[in-house]
Each structure stands twice: as C-alpha cells, then as structure tokens.
Amino acid sequence: MKMWAVFAIIVVVFVTLIIFQFVPNENFHTYLDKSVPFIGGDIPRLEGIDGNGIKIAVIDTGVDFNHPDLFGFGPDGKVIGGYNFIKEGEPPLDTNGHGTQVAGVIAADGNLKGVAPKAKILAYKVSENGESVSSDLIVKAIDKSIEDGADIINISLGVNKTNANIDIAVNRALEKGIIVITAAGNDGPTPQTIGSPGKNSGSITVGATYNNLTSSLIATLEVNEKPYTVIPMAGSSKLDKPIVGKIVFGGYGKEEELKNINATNTILLVERGSNIKGELLYFSIKEKNAANAGAKALIVYNNEPGIFLGELI
C-alpha cells in the first residue's frame, strides 16, 4: 500500500470517529489542535506527507466552501469539484454543517489545520438536513466519486439495514483501488446495528468512541533556542514543566558505554540499534541503562531513514 494511502486511512478513520458522536440539541466542538496529535495524525507530516495530491470525496450534506479554512470552489479552491444531488445544477453548498465538519477535519487549511491540510475535497451533497438520505443518492454519489477520480471516499452516513445497491457501489469503488471509509452508525453497541455501507466487508468501518485520556504524541526539543519536533515513546507522561539539562552522547546506550561518561542529571542522546550485527538492543534496555546512569531523560535518534515509535517499560 502506498504511503499516502496509509495516511489517508488515518484521515478518514479519524473523521468518522468524530462525526458519529453527534447528538441533537448539544453543541460539540472539534479541537483539531488537540485531537489531531492524539491520533498521531501529525506524525506523517514529519515525513512531508500532508495530503498533497490526494482527492478525498466527502459524501454528505455538502461543504461550505465559503468557510475561511475551506475556501474556494473549483480547480483553484479547496473544494475542487463535486455534485449537488439535492438541487441539481447548484453548487454542493452545505446548509447543515455536518459535511463541512467532516471536510474540515480532513483538510482544513487556515486558522485550523485538518489531518491532511493539502488534500483536495470533492463534495457530494446527498442530504439537506443531515437526518435523512436516499440510498439511491448514496449510490449515485459513489459512482460520481469514481468517475471524478477520487483516491478516497468518506461516507459518514448510511442506512440502518443492509442495502445491496449501496454495497455493490462500494465494491465498484474498491475494485478501482479506491479506499472507502464508512461509519458504523449511531445505534450500537448491541449486535446487528450496522447497516450499509458500513456492513460492507471491503470498506474500513469505524465506530464512535469516547476519549477520556490525555495524550501528547508530539514534543518539542529546544537546543540553543532552536526547536526540534520529537516523538515521545508510548507510555510517556505529560510533563508539568520542561526537562532542562546538558545533552550528552551515550553511544548506543549500552551499560559499558555509560560507565565511561558522567550521565548524572543529563539528557542522554543515544543511537537506535547496536554496533554489533544481529544484536537486539531494545529501547527498554537503553531506557533502563540511562536511568541507572542517573540521566534525566533519554533521546533515541534513528539509524536509518523514516519514523519509528518506541514504548516505555
């Protein structure tokens, strides 16, 4: 699977998780500055993967392309195309808000930044009020997405039963190599509550979840007033105040290497892996050795291109 495809999955899975927490008469706010890092959505940007060149079809209530974070309709805008199946001949402008929120989480690129801010949106309006939608229009929108060259199709809506025509349309998209992300709906968690298109085995179907955790997958390392972005290991706790100390190189973080340096109250910098071919020097071993040497913190830098994630013991 191409790297952009993996990133696209992160994008649309995240969108579906957020959208299906909707409850009438309650106000919900999407805090992209917190929620995007929580799911690791900004990690691909460290590799320069920001959605550039990707077209994502949003089958929903349309998109408000006058919004400053989603501005423009047409080849030079954020919303490069689409279709209004409710009022044919008119642009697919959102008057409900549901589709705009979906598109914003995906690709907002203004004051707010979506998961893939450089991606382009294809907006297909199949519902006016976000409450009712025709299965025939979902099918037409899927086929139009295929025709318009979408790389990914996001469908944060559906019907509460199996619909063969919708499932067949999803299969047509899958056969073209298009990633299809669907929502599990609002009727769970009891069995037999997922309808089409979420019931299609070829799509990636996502259910809602409640997040009561605090997390930060991105941290800042500042050296001589110059900031660098680093990725904390899984299990790291949020700091009340910054760790300040001298950075000392500790080789590969082996016990015998650290005996030859004064690592007490330092920030220890060690290389990933080992200098001995075939030796498995786990992050947990490096962490233990650094702690035993009296270091305040441990930074492991990569010995090959790409991003890696470690885990604390």
C-alpha positions as CSV (number, residue, x, y, z in Angstrom):
1,M,0.0,0.0,0.0
2,K,1.3,3.5,-0.9
3,M,2.4,5.7,2.0
4,W,-0.2,8.3,1.1
5,A,-2.9,5.7,1.2
6,V,-1.9,4.8,4.8
7,F,-2.1,8.5,5.7
8,A,-5.5,8.7,4.0
9,I,-6.8,5.9,6.2
10,I,-5.7,7.8,9.3
11,V,-7.5,10.9,8.0
12,V,-10.9,9.4,7.2
13,V,-11.0,7.0,10.2
14,F,-10.5,10.0,12.4
15,V,-13.3,11.9,10.7
16,T,-15.7,9.0,11.1
17,L,-14.9,8.7,14.8
18,I,-15.7,12.3,15.4
19,I,-18.8,12.7,13.3
20,F,-20.8,9.9,14.8
21,Q,-20.7,11.3,18.3
22,F,-23.4,13.8,17.1
23,V,-26.4,14.2,19.4
24,P,-29.2,16.6,18.6
25,N,-29.5,19.8,20.6
26,E,-26.0,19.6,22.0
27,N,-23.0,21.7,20.9
28,F,-19.8,19.8,20.0
29,H,-16.5,21.5,19.1
30,T,-13.7,19.9,17.1
31,Y,-10.4,20.9,18.7
32,L,-8.1,20.0,15.9
33,D,-5.0,21.3,17.7
34,K,-5.6,18.6,20.3
35,S,-7.4,15.8,18.5
36,V,-5.1,15.6,15.5
37,P,-2.0,14.9,17.7
38,F,-4.0,12.5,19.8
39,I,-4.5,10.1,16.9
40,G,-0.9,10.6,15.6
41,G,-2.3,12.4,12.6
42,D,0.5,15.0,12.5
43,I,3.3,12.4,12.6
44,P,3.2,11.8,8.8
45,R,3.9,15.5,8.4
46,L,7.4,14.9,9.8
47,E,7.9,12.9,6.6
48,G,6.4,15.7,4.4
49,I,3.1,13.7,4.0
50,D,0.3,16.3,4.2
51,G,-2.3,15.1,1.7
52,N,-0.8,16.9,-1.2
53,G,-2.1,15.4,-4.5
54,I,-4.8,13.4,-2.8
55,K,-8.5,13.8,-3.7
56,I,-11.0,12.9,-1.0
57,A,-14.7,12.5,-1.8
58,V,-17.0,13.6,1.0
59,I,-20.5,12.1,0.5
60,D,-22.6,14.1,3.0
61,T,-24.6,17.4,3.3
62,G,-22.2,19.3,1.1
63,V,-19.4,21.6,2.1
64,D,-19.4,25.3,3.0
65,F,-16.6,26.3,0.6
66,N,-17.0,30.0,1.8
67,H,-15.6,29.0,5.2
68,P,-12.1,30.6,5.6
69,D,-10.5,27.3,6.4
70,L,-12.0,25.6,3.3
71,F,-12.1,28.5,1.0
72,G,-12.8,28.2,-2.7
73,F,-14.9,26.1,-5.1
74,G,-13.4,25.0,-8.4
75,P,-10.0,23.9,-9.7
76,D,-8.1,26.5,-7.7
77,G,-10.1,26.1,-4.4
78,K,-10.0,23.7,-1.5
79,V,-13.2,22.0,-2.9
80,I,-12.2,21.3,-6.4
81,G,-15.5,19.7,-7.5
82,G,-18.4,17.6,-6.6
83,Y,-22.2,17.5,-7.3
84,N,-25.4,18.6,-5.7
85,F,-27.8,15.7,-5.9
86,I,-30.5,17.5,-3.9
87,K,-30.7,20.6,-6.1
88,E,-29.1,19.7,-9.4
89,G,-27.4,22.5,-11.2
90,E,-26.5,24.3,-8.0
91,P,-23.1,24.0,-6.2
92,P,-22.9,21.4,-3.3
93,L,-23.0,24.1,-0.6
94,D,-23.6,22.9,2.9
95,T,-26.5,24.5,4.8
96,N,-26.5,22.0,7.7
97,G,-22.9,21.9,8.9
98,H,-22.3,18.1,9.0
99,G,-20.4,17.8,5.8
100,T,-18.4,21.0,6.5
101,Q,-17.2,19.5,9.8
102,V,-16.2,16.3,8.0
103,A,-14.3,18.2,5.3
104,G,-12.7,20.5,7.9
105,V,-11.3,17.6,10.0
106,I,-9.9,16.1,6.8
107,A,-8.4,19.1,5.0
108,A,-8.9,22.5,6.8
109,D,-6.0,24.7,5.8
110,G,-6.5,28.1,7.5
111,N,-6.6,29.0,11.2
112,L,-7.4,25.4,11.8
113,K,-5.4,22.6,10.2
114,G,-7.0,19.3,9.3
115,V,-5.2,16.0,9.3
116,A,-4.3,16.4,5.6
117,P,-4.3,20.2,5.1
118,K,-3.1,20.0,1.5
119,A,-5.6,17.4,0.3
120,K,-8.4,18.5,-2.0
121,I,-12.1,17.8,-1.4
122,L,-14.8,16.5,-3.8
123,A,-18.2,17.4,-2.2
124,Y,-21.2,15.3,-3.0
125,K,-24.4,16.6,-1.4
126,V,-26.9,13.8,-0.8
127,S,-28.8,15.3,2.2
128,E,-30.2,18.7,3.1
129,N,-30.7,18.3,6.8
130,G,-28.3,15.5,7.8
131,E,-31.2,13.4,9.1
132,S,-32.5,11.7,6.0
133,V,-30.7,10.4,2.9
134,S,-31.8,8.4,-0.1
135,S,-29.9,5.1,-0.7
136,D,-30.2,5.9,-4.4
137,L,-28.4,9.2,-3.9
138,I,-25.6,7.4,-2.0
139,V,-25.1,5.0,-4.9
140,K,-25.1,7.9,-7.4
141,A,-22.5,9.8,-5.3
142,I,-20.2,6.8,-5.0
143,D,-20.3,6.3,-8.8
144,K,-19.7,10.0,-9.4
145,S,-16.7,9.9,-7.0
146,I,-15.3,7.0,-9.1
147,E,-15.9,9.0,-12.3
148,D,-14.2,12.1,-10.8
149,G,-11.1,10.2,-9.9
150,A,-11.3,10.2,-6.1
151,D,-8.5,8.5,-4.2
152,I,-10.5,8.0,-1.0
153,I,-14.3,8.1,-0.4
154,N,-15.5,9.1,3.1
155,I,-19.2,8.2,3.9
156,S,-20.1,9.4,7.4
157,L,-23.7,8.3,6.9
158,G,-25.8,5.3,5.9
159,V,-29.0,3.4,6.2
160,N,-29.9,1.2,9.2
161,K,-30.2,-2.0,7.2
162,T,-28.3,-3.9,4.5
163,N,-28.8,-2.3,1.1
164,A,-27.5,-4.4,-1.8
165,N,-27.3,-1.5,-4.2
166,I,-25.1,0.6,-1.8
167,D,-22.8,-2.4,-1.2
168,I,-22.4,-3.1,-4.9
169,A,-21.5,0.5,-5.5
170,V,-18.9,0.4,-2.7
171,N,-17.5,-2.8,-4.3
172,R,-17.2,-0.9,-7.6
173,A,-15.0,1.7,-5.9
174,L,-12.9,-0.9,-4.2
175,E,-12.3,-2.7,-7.5
176,K,-10.8,0.6,-8.8
177,G,-8.4,0.7,-5.9
178,I,-10.2,3.5,-4.1
179,I,-10.1,3.4,-0.3
180,V,-13.7,3.5,1.2
181,I,-14.2,4.6,4.8
182,T,-17.7,4.1,6.3
183,A,-19.4,4.8,9.6
184,A,-20.8,2.1,11.9
185,G,-23.7,4.5,12.8
186,N,-25.3,5.6,16.0
187,D,-27.4,2.5,17.0
188,G,-24.7,0.4,18.8
189,P,-23.3,-1.2,20.8
190,T,-25.8,-4.0,20.5
191,P,-25.4,-6.6,17.7
192,Q,-26.9,-6.2,14.3
193,T,-27.0,-2.4,14.4
194,I,-24.6,-1.7,11.5
195,G,-26.3,-1.2,8.1
196,S,-24.9,-0.2,4.6
197,P,-22.4,0.9,3.6
198,G,-20.7,0.2,7.0
199,K,-21.6,-3.5,6.7
200,N,-19.6,-4.0,3.6
201,S,-16.6,-6.2,4.4
202,G,-14.3,-4.4,2.0
203,S,-14.7,-1.0,3.5
204,I,-13.0,0.3,6.6
205,T,-15.8,0.8,9.1
206,V,-15.3,2.8,12.2
207,G,-17.5,3.2,15.3
208,A,-17.6,6.1,17.8
209,T,-15.6,6.2,21.0
210,Y,-15.4,8.4,24.0
211,N,-12.0,9.8,24.7
212,N,-11.3,10.4,28.4
213,L,-7.5,10.1,28.0
214,T,-4.8,12.8,27.9
215,S,-2.1,12.3,25.4
216,S,0.6,14.1,23.5
217,L,2.4,12.3,20.7
218,I,4.5,15.3,19.8
219,A,7.0,17.1,22.0
220,T,9.5,19.9,21.4
221,L,13.2,19.6,21.9
222,E,14.9,23.0,22.1
223,V,18.7,23.3,21.6
224,N,20.3,26.7,21.7
225,E,16.8,28.3,21.2
226,K,16.2,26.2,18.1
227,P,13.1,23.9,18.3
228,Y,13.0,20.4,17.0
229,T,10.0,18.1,16.9
230,V,10.4,14.7,18.6
231,I,8.0,11.8,19.2
232,P,7.7,10.6,22.8
233,M,7.7,6.9,23.4
234,A,4.4,5.2,24.1
235,G,3.6,5.4,27.8
236,S,5.3,8.8,28.3
237,S,3.6,11.1,30.9
238,K,2.7,14.7,30.3
239,L,5.2,17.0,31.9
240,D,4.3,19.7,34.3
241,K,7.4,21.6,33.4
242,P,10.2,21.2,30.8
243,I,13.2,19.0,31.4
244,V,16.3,21.1,31.3
245,G,19.8,19.7,31.2
246,K,23.0,19.2,29.2
247,I,22.8,16.8,26.3
248,V,25.4,14.1,26.4
249,F,26.1,11.5,23.8
250,G,25.9,7.9,25.1
251,G,26.7,5.8,22.0
252,Y,24.2,3.0,21.7
253,G,23.1,3.3,25.4
254,K,24.9,0.2,26.5
255,E,25.8,-0.3,30.1
256,E,29.5,-0.4,29.5
257,E,29.4,2.8,27.3
258,L,27.6,4.8,30.0
259,K,30.2,3.8,32.7
260,N,32.8,5.9,30.8
261,I,30.8,9.1,30.9
262,N,29.1,11.2,33.6
263,A,25.4,11.0,32.7
264,T,24.0,12.2,36.1
265,N,21.3,14.8,35.6
266,T,21.9,15.0,31.8
267,I,19.7,14.4,28.8
268,L,21.2,11.3,27.3
269,L,21.4,11.0,23.5
270,V,21.8,7.5,22.1
271,E,21.6,5.9,18.7
272,R,18.9,3.4,17.8
273,G,20.1,-0.2,17.4
274,S,23.5,-1.7,18.1
275,N,27.0,-1.6,16.7
276,I,27.1,-5.4,16.7
277,K,25.3,-7.1,13.8
278,G,22.4,-9.2,14.8
279,E,22.3,-7.9,18.4
280,L,18.9,-6.8,19.7
281,L,19.3,-3.8,21.9
282,Y,15.7,-3.0,22.9
283,F,14.5,0.5,23.8
284,S,13.7,-0.8,27.2
285,I,17.3,-1.8,27.8
286,K,18.5,1.6,26.7
287,E,16.0,3.2,29.0
288,K,17.0,1.1,32.0
289,N,20.7,1.8,31.4
290,A,20.1,5.5,31.1
291,A,18.0,5.6,34.4
292,N,20.7,3.6,36.2
293,A,23.3,6.1,35.0
294,G,21.3,8.9,36.5
295,A,20.1,10.6,33.4
296,K,17.1,12.9,33.5
297,A,15.8,12.0,30.0
298,L,16.6,9.8,27.1
299,I,16.6,10.7,23.4
300,V,17.0,7.9,20.9
301,Y,17.8,9.0,17.3
302,N,17.2,6.9,14.3
303,N,20.0,5.0,12.5
304,E,18.0,4.8,9.2
305,P,15.5,7.0,7.3
306,G,11.9,7.0,8.5
307,I,9.8,7.4,11.6
308,F,9.9,4.8,14.5
309,L,7.9,4.6,17.7
310,G,9.3,3.2,21.0
311,E,7.5,2.0,24.1
312,L,8.4,2.6,27.7
313,I,8.8,-0.4,30.0
